[in-house]
């Protein structure tokens, strides 16, 4: 979150990707950084036990949202 907020503050679009397990922590960190409107891209948790193909499917599902965040 810190890097995403930092770069957004510099005028560079970002797409911070987190798993659903970390939504509350990400919100708290963004709020602490004064970025109440900053929203990460959230993918289902857990990721660690997934196969490479399953991770690719998650990435494919998140791709449009990530692209939209990076291309204003």
N, CA, C and O atoms as CSV, one atom per row, in Angstrom:
chain,resi,resn,atom,element,x,y,z
A,1,UNK,N,N,0.816,-1.173,0.000
A,1,UNK,CA,C,0.000,0.000,0.000
A,1,UNK,C,C,0.869,1.249,0.000
A,1,UNK,O,O,0.580,2.219,-0.701
A,2,UNK,N,N,1.933,1.217,0.790
A,2,UNK,CA,C,2.779,2.399,0.898
A,2,UNK,C,C,3.317,2.813,-0.470
A,2,UNK,O,O,3.255,3.988,-0.830
A,3,UNK,N,N,3.841,1.863,-1.229
A,3,UNK,CA,C,4.381,2.193,-2.551
A,3,UNK,C,C,3.293,2.708,-3.481
A,3,UNK,O,O,3.503,3.681,-4.205
A,4,UNK,N,N,2.140,2.065,-3.466
A,4,UNK,CA,C,1.044,2.506,-4.324
A,4,UNK,C,C,0.626,3.931,-4.008
A,4,UNK,O,O,0.448,4.744,-4.914
A,5,UNK,N,N,0.469,4.236,-2.732
A,5,UNK,CA,C,0.091,5.591,-2.324
A,5,UNK,C,C,1.185,6.575,-2.708
A,5,UNK,O,O,0.898,7.657,-3.221
A,6,UNK,N,N,2.447,6.203,-2.460
A,6,UNK,CA,C,3.565,7.084,-2.806
A,6,UNK,C,C,3.545,7.437,-4.289
A,6,UNK,O,O,3.615,8.612,-4.650
A,7,UNK,N,N,3.449,6.429,-5.145
A,7,UNK,CA,C,3.479,6.693,-6.587
A,7,UNK,C,C,2.244,7.451,-7.060
A,7,UNK,O,O,2.343,8.313,-7.933
A,8,UNK,N,N,1.094,7.141,-6.498
A,8,UNK,CA,C,-0.118,7.908,-6.836
A,8,UNK,C,C,0.076,9.378,-6.465
A,8,UNK,O,O,-0.319,10.268,-7.219
A,9,UNK,N,N,0.679,9.631,-5.310
A,9,UNK,CA,C,0.956,11.004,-4.897
A,9,UNK,C,C,1.906,11.712,-5.861
A,9,UNK,O,O,1.888,12.938,-5.973
A,10,UNK,N,N,2.733,10.935,-6.554
A,10,UNK,CA,C,3.670,11.488,-7.538
A,10,UNK,C,C,3.027,11.617,-8.923
A,10,UNK,O,O,3.677,12.036,-9.881
A,11,UNK,N,N,1.755,11.255,-9.016
A,11,UNK,CA,C,1.041,11.355,-10.279
A,11,UNK,C,C,1.158,10.139,-11.170
A,11,UNK,O,O,0.784,10.191,-12.342
A,12,UNK,N,N,1.670,9.042,-10.633
A,12,UNK,CA,C,1.809,7.806,-11.407
A,12,UNK,C,C,0.706,6.832,-11.011
A,12,UNK,O,O,0.604,6.474,-9.838
A,13,UNK,N,N,-0.116,6.398,-11.949
A,13,UNK,CA,C,-1.183,5.448,-11.629
A,13,UNK,C,C,-0.602,4.119,-11.136
A,13,UNK,O,O,0.433,3.659,-11.619
A,14,UNK,N,N,-1.280,3.526,-10.179
A,14,UNK,CA,C,-0.830,2.243,-9.642
A,14,UNK,C,C,-1.997,1.271,-9.525
A,14,UNK,O,O,-3.165,1.653,-9.586
A,15,UNK,N,N,-1.643,0.015,-9.356
A,15,UNK,CA,C,-2.626,-1.033,-9.099
A,15,UNK,C,C,-2.000,-1.985,-8.089
A,15,UNK,O,O,-1.345,-2.958,-8.464
A,16,UNK,N,N,-2.201,-1.704,-6.822
A,16,UNK,CA,C,-1.695,-2.569,-5.768
A,16,UNK,C,C,-2.628,-3.773,-5.668
A,16,UNK,O,O,-3.833,-3.620,-5.468
A,17,UNK,N,N,-2.064,-4.963,-5.809
A,17,UNK,CA,C,-2.869,-6.186,-5.779
A,17,UNK,C,C,-2.646,-6.877,-4.437
A,17,UNK,O,O,-1.511,-7.127,-4.030
A,18,UNK,N,N,-3.756,-7.181,-3.757
A,18,UNK,CA,C,-3.691,-7.877,-2.471
A,18,UNK,C,C,-4.698,-9.020,-2.487
A,18,UNK,O,O,-5.623,-9.041,-3.299
A,19,UNK,N,N,-4.502,-9.967,-1.577
A,19,UNK,CA,C,-5.526,-11.004,-1.434
A,19,UNK,C,C,-6.548,-10.537,-0.400
A,19,UNK,O,O,-6.269,-9.660,0.418
A,20,UNK,N,N,-7.714,-11.127,-0.452
A,20,UNK,CA,C,-8.835,-10.701,0.379
A,20,UNK,C,C,-8.530,-10.757,1.878
A,20,UNK,O,O,-9.168,-10.055,2.663
A,21,UNK,N,N,-7.586,-11.562,2.272
A,21,UNK,CA,C,-7.206,-11.665,3.683
A,21,UNK,C,C,-6.652,-10.343,4.218
A,21,UNK,O,O,-6.689,-10.103,5.425
A,22,UNK,N,N,-6.147,-9.496,3.347
A,22,UNK,CA,C,-5.441,-8.290,3.773
A,22,UNK,C,C,-6.211,-6.993,3.536
A,22,UNK,O,O,-5.630,-5.909,3.602
A,23,UNK,N,N,-7.497,-7.092,3.263
A,23,UNK,CA,C,-8.294,-5.896,2.982
A,23,UNK,C,C,-8.301,-4.935,4.171
A,23,UNK,O,O,-8.070,-3.739,3.997
A,24,UNK,N,N,-8.560,-5.438,5.364
A,24,UNK,CA,C,-8.612,-4.556,6.543
A,24,UNK,C,C,-7.261,-3.903,6.803
A,24,UNK,O,O,-7.193,-2.706,7.083
A,25,UNK,N,N,-6.194,-4.674,6.713
A,25,UNK,CA,C,-4.855,-4.129,6.948
A,25,UNK,C,C,-4.498,-3.084,5.889
A,25,UNK,O,O,-3.907,-2.050,6.202
A,26,UNK,N,N,-4.856,-3.361,4.647
A,26,UNK,CA,C,-4.576,-2.408,3.567
A,26,UNK,C,C,-5.352,-1.115,3.778
A,26,UNK,O,O,-4.818,-0.026,3.572
A,27,UNK,N,N,-6.609,-1.235,4.188
A,27,UNK,CA,C,-7.431,-0.048,4.443
A,27,UNK,C,C,-6.825,0.786,5.569
A,27,UNK,O,O,-6.748,2.011,5.468
A,28,UNK,N,N,-6.395,0.120,6.641
A,28,UNK,CA,C,-5.791,0.824,7.772
A,28,UNK,C,C,-4.506,1.540,7.340
A,28,UNK,O,O,-4.260,2.676,7.745
A,29,UNK,N,N,-3.697,0.880,6.527
A,29,UNK,CA,C,-2.453,1.500,6.090
A,29,UNK,C,C,-2.729,2.689,5.174
A,29,UNK,O,O,-2.101,3.737,5.328
A,30,UNK,N,N,-3.640,2.552,4.238
A,30,UNK,CA,C,-3.976,3.669,3.347
A,30,UNK,C,C,-4.518,4.846,4.151
A,30,UNK,O,O,-4.151,5.993,3.898
A,31,UNK,N,N,-5.382,4.568,5.110
A,31,UNK,CA,C,-5.916,5.638,5.956
A,31,UNK,C,C,-4.803,6.330,6.732
A,31,UNK,O,O,-4.784,7.556,6.834
A,32,UNK,N,N,-3.875,5.546,7.278
A,32,UNK,CA,C,-2.759,6.118,8.038
A,32,UNK,C,C,-1.866,6.988,7.155
A,32,UNK,O,O,-1.229,7.925,7.637
A,33,UNK,N,N,-1.824,6.675,5.870
A,33,UNK,CA,C,-1.020,7.455,4.923
A,33,UNK,C,C,-1.788,8.645,4.360
A,33,UNK,O,O,-1.273,9.388,3.525
A,34,UNK,N,N,-3.021,8.820,4.823
A,34,UNK,CA,C,-3.829,9.942,4.351
A,34,UNK,C,C,-4.441,9.716,2.986
A,34,UNK,O,O,-4.802,10.672,2.300
A,35,UNK,N,N,-4.560,8.465,2.586
A,35,UNK,CA,C,-5.078,8.127,1.260
A,35,UNK,C,C,-6.390,7.360,1.403
A,35,UNK,O,O,-6.487,6.208,0.982
A,36,UNK,N,N,-7.378,7.987,1.985
A,36,UNK,CA,C,-8.649,7.319,2.272
A,36,UNK,C,C,-9.345,6.796,1.015
A,36,UNK,O,O,-10.120,5.843,1.095
A,37,UNK,N,N,-9.085,7.392,-0.121
A,37,UNK,CA,C,-9.748,6.983,-1.364
A,37,UNK,C,C,-8.990,5.884,-2.112
A,37,UNK,O,O,-9.514,5.321,-3.072
A,38,UNK,N,N,-7.770,5.574,-1.685
A,38,UNK,CA,C,-6.965,4.584,-2.400
A,38,UNK,C,C,-7.550,3.191,-2.201
A,38,UNK,O,O,-7.807,2.770,-1.073
A,39,UNK,N,N,-7.756,2.486,-3.297
A,39,UNK,CA,C,-8.331,1.136,-3.243
A,39,UNK,C,C,-7.426,0.142,-3.977
A,39,UNK,O,O,-7.059,0.369,-5.129
A,40,UNK,N,N,-7.072,-0.944,-3.316
A,40,UNK,CA,C,-6.284,-1.966,-3.996
A,40,UNK,C,C,-7.172,-2.853,-4.876
A,40,UNK,O,O,-8.397,-2.848,-4.754
A,41,UNK,N,N,-6.546,-3.586,-5.732
A,41,UNK,CA,C,-7.224,-4.634,-6.494
A,41,UNK,C,C,-7.184,-5.875,-5.606
A,41,UNK,O,O,-6.115,-6.284,-5.152
A,42,UNK,N,N,-8.335,-6.465,-5.362
A,42,UNK,CA,C,-8.414,-7.591,-4.420
A,42,UNK,C,C,-8.689,-8.890,-5.181
A,42,UNK,O,O,-9.615,-8.982,-5.987
A,43,UNK,N,N,-7.850,-9.889,-4.896
A,43,UNK,CA,C,-8.041,-11.229,-5.458
A,43,UNK,C,C,-8.336,-12.184,-4.299
A,43,UNK,O,O,-8.000,-11.886,-3.153
A,44,UNK,N,N,-8.955,-13.319,-4.586
A,44,UNK,CA,C,-9.301,-14.263,-3.518
A,44,UNK,C,C,-8.074,-14.802,-2.772
A,44,UNK,O,O,-6.993,-14.967,-3.338
A,45,UNK,N,N,-8.284,-15.062,-1.508
A,45,UNK,CA,C,-7.257,-15.661,-0.647
A,45,UNK,C,C,-7.624,-17.127,-0.439
A,45,UNK,O,O,-8.816,-17.433,-0.418
A,46,UNK,N,N,-6.711,-18.020,-0.289
A,46,UNK,CA,C,-5.263,-17.884,-0.307
A,46,UNK,C,C,-4.692,-18.029,-1.711
A,46,UNK,O,O,-5.347,-18.553,-2.612
A,47,UNK,N,N,-3.478,-17.563,-1.881
A,47,UNK,CA,C,-2.792,-17.676,-3.165
A,47,UNK,C,C,-1.695,-18.737,-3.096
A,47,UNK,O,O,-1.468,-19.463,-4.064
A,48,UNK,N,N,-1.026,-18.824,-1.969
A,48,UNK,CA,C,0.150,-19.686,-1.812
A,48,UNK,C,C,-0.053,-21.130,-2.276
A,48,UNK,O,O,0.850,-21.675,-2.912
A,49,UNK,N,N,-1.197,-21.784,-1.991
A,49,UNK,CA,C,-1.299,-23.186,-2.396
A,49,UNK,C,C,-1.713,-23.388,-3.856
A,49,UNK,O,O,-1.829,-24.525,-4.313
A,50,UNK,N,N,-1.933,-22.310,-4.580
A,50,UNK,CA,C,-2.416,-22.440,-5.955
A,50,UNK,C,C,-1.321,-22.899,-6.901
A,50,UNK,O,O,-0.137,-22.640,-6.690
A,51,UNK,N,N,-1.746,-23.579,-7.932
A,51,UNK,CA,C,-0.810,-23.963,-8.993
A,51,UNK,C,C,-0.510,-22.741,-9.858
A,51,UNK,O,O,-1.203,-21.726,-9.777
A,52,UNK,N,N,0.498,-22.847,-10.661
A,52,UNK,CA,C,0.848,-21.757,-11.575
A,52,UNK,C,C,-0.339,-21.403,-12.481
A,52,UNK,O,O,-0.605,-20.228,-12.735
A,53,UNK,N,N,-1.026,-22.399,-12.950
A,53,UNK,CA,C,-2.190,-22.168,-13.819
A,53,UNK,C,C,-3.320,-21.462,-13.068
A,53,UNK,O,O,-3.966,-20.568,-13.615
A,54,UNK,N,N,-3.556,-21.858,-11.834
A,54,UNK,CA,C,-4.590,-21.195,-11.036
A,54,UNK,C,C,-4.248,-19.729,-10.768
A,54,UNK,O,O,-5.134,-18.875,-10.763
A,55,UNK,N,N,-2.980,-19.441,-10.547
A,55,UNK,CA,C,-2.548,-18.050,-10.358
A,55,UNK,C,C,-2.744,-17.268,-11.653
A,55,UNK,O,O,-3.160,-16.110,-11.624
A,56,UNK,N,N,-2.448,-17.888,-12.772
A,56,UNK,CA,C,-2.681,-17.220,-14.066
A,56,UNK,C,C,-4.164,-16.892,-14.253
A,56,UNK,O,O,-4.508,-15.828,-14.766
A,57,UNK,N,N,-5.023,-17.791,-13.842
A,57,UNK,CA,C,-6.466,-17.531,-13.940
A,57,UNK,C,C,-6.877,-16.352,-13.061
A,57,UNK,O,O,-7.692,-15.527,-13.473
A,58,UNK,N,N,-6.316,-16.268,-11.848
A,58,UNK,CA,C,-6.587,-15.117,-10.983
A,58,UNK,C,C,-6.117,-13.829,-11.654
A,58,UNK,O,O,-6.820,-12.819,-11.644
A,59,UNK,N,N,-4.929,-13.879,-12.231
A,59,UNK,CA,C,-4.387,-12.705,-12.911
A,59,UNK,C,C,-5.268,-12.310,-14.095
A,59,UNK,O,O,-5.526,-11.127,-14.317
A,60,UNK,N,N,-5.722,-13.292,-14.840
A,60,UNK,CA,C,-6.608,-13.003,-15.976
A,60,UNK,C,C,-7.891,-12.321,-15.511
A,60,UNK,O,O,-8.370,-11.390,-16.159
A,61,UNK,N,N,-8.447,-12.779,-14.395
A,61,UNK,CA,C,-9.679,-12.189,-13.876
A,61,UNK,C,C,-9.464,-10.757,-13.385
A,61,UNK,O,O,-10.366,-9.925,-13.485
A,62,UNK,N,N,-8.280,-10.470,-12.860
A,62,UNK,CA,C,-7.978,-9.134,-12.326
A,62,UNK,C,C,-7.437,-8.187,-13.394
A,62,UNK,O,O,-7.336,-6.985,-13.150
A,63,UNK,N,N,-7.092,-8.699,-14.557
A,63,UNK,CA,C,-6.397,-7.918,-15.579
A,63,UNK,C,C,-7.129,-6.636,-15.974
A,63,UNK,O,O,-6.516,-5.569,-16.022
A,64,UNK,N,N,-8.411,-6.721,-16.253
A,64,UNK,CA,C,-9.151,-5.531,-16.695
A,64,UNK,C,C,-9.149,-4.438,-15.629
A,64,UNK,O,O,-8.997,-3.257,-15.942
A,65,UNK,N,N,-9.316,-4.835,-14.379
A,65,UNK,CA,C,-9.304,-3.848,-13.299
A,65,UNK,C,C,-7.916,-3.221,-13.150
A,65,UNK,O,O,-7.799,-2.012,-12.953
A,66,UNK,N,N,-6.878,-4.032,-13.242
A,66,UNK,CA,C,-5.514,-3.523,-13.157
A,66,UNK,C,C,-5.246,-2.559,-14.309
A,66,UNK,O,O,-4.722,-1.465,-14.101
A,67,UNK,N,N,-5.602,-2.963,-15.501
A,67,UNK,CA,C,-5.395,-2.107,-16.677
A,67,UNK,C,C,-6.136,-0.786,-16.536
A,67,UNK,O,O,-5.596,0.265,-16.882
A,68,UNK,N,N,-7.356,-0.826,-16.037
A,68,UNK,CA,C,-8.135,0.402,-15.854
A,68,UNK,C,C,-7.466,1.343,-14.865
A,68,UNK,O,O,-7.525,2.561,-15.034
A,69,UNK,N,N,-6.834,0.800,-13.841
A,69,UNK,CA,C,-6.155,1.640,-12.848
A,69,UNK,C,C,-4.879,2.268,-13.416
A,69,UNK,O,O,-4.482,3.362,-13.014
A,70,UNK,N,N,-4.250,1.570,-14.347
A,70,UNK,CA,C,-2.969,2.041,-14.880
A,70,UNK,C,C,-3.117,2.961,-16.093
A,70,UNK,O,O,-2.175,3.664,-16.459
A,71,UNK,N,N,-4.283,2.955,-16.709
A,71,UNK,CA,C,-4.493,3.767,-17.902
A,71,UNK,C,C,-5.694,4.688,-17.691
A,71,UNK,O,O,-6.832,4.335,-17.999
A,72,UNK,N,N,-5.412,5.871,-17.161
A,72,UNK,CA,C,-6.528,6.809,-16.872
A,72,UNK,C,C,-7.287,7.248,-18.115
A,72,UNK,O,O,-8.236,8.025,-18.017
